[in-house]
Amino acid sequence: MQAWTDYPFTWLGDEAGKEAPIREINVLSYDDDKYCRIQVNGKIDEIKACYIYQRAGRLGEVPGINRRQLTFLKADPQSNTAASDSP
């Protein structure tokens, strides 16, 4: 599922706790709780679903993805493997 985020990825050079660029992402799976497995800049990572948006923009400015949209994604048994831990 195509989506956007402004979540800071330190492995992309962003500083934790500071505003990060808005990036297009591909949402791969949802754990039926809080986290989504995503692909960003060719790498796989996990972030909270609340940081994933339907359009390019920032939290509170654009609609986030909702649980109904996420139910179409299958859970990924390999979740919890962050990009920084991947080869």
MOKASUL-V588508 format. One record per run of one state. SS is the DSSP state (a for helix, b for strand, c for the rest). FROM is the first residue (numbers start at 0). TO is the last residue. If there is no record, write none. Layout:
SS_FROM_TO ; SS_FROM_TO
This chain:
c_0_0 ; b_1_4 ; c_5_8 ; a_9_11 ; c_12_21 ; b_22_29 ; c_30_33 ; b_34_39 ; c_40_41 ; b_42_47 ; a_48_50 ; b_51_52 ; c_53_57 ; b_58_58 ; c_59_60 ; b_61_61 ; c_62_62 ; b_63_63 ; c_64_65 ; a_66_69 ; c_70_81 ; a_82_84 ; c_85_86
